[in-house]
Amino acid sequence: MITNEPHDSVPLPDPAFTVEESIVMRAFAAGQSDKQLCSDLHLPVQSFYRLRRNLMEKTGTRDSAGLHVWALRQRERGESRGAERHYKWRNPK
C-alpha cells in the first residue's frame, strides 16, 4: 500500500504508557477535550502540552485530533476483543 504520509506518522504498536499518560488516554477515549483534561487533572497547561506531545510521539500521531482518534480506536479494539471471546463452560456430568 502506498501512502502520501511520511514514514514517521505510522502508528506504533501498543506503546507503553506511564500512569499519567494512561489516565489522559482514557479521558481522550471518553471524549474529553484538552481544556477539560487540564481542568479535571489540575495540570498546568505547559505540563499538559508536554504530556500530549509525548503521547503523540508514542502513538505516531501528528496532532491532537489524531491522538483522540487513536485513543478511540484502541478503546473500540479492546471492546471488540472482549466481545470475541466465546467461553464454553460445561457442567461435569
Secondary structure, 3 states (H helix, E strand, C coil): CCCCCCHHHCCCCCCCCCHHHHHHHHHHHCCCCHHHHHHHHCCCHHHHHHHHHHHHHHHCCCCHHHHHHHHHHHHHHHHHHHHHCCCCCCCCC
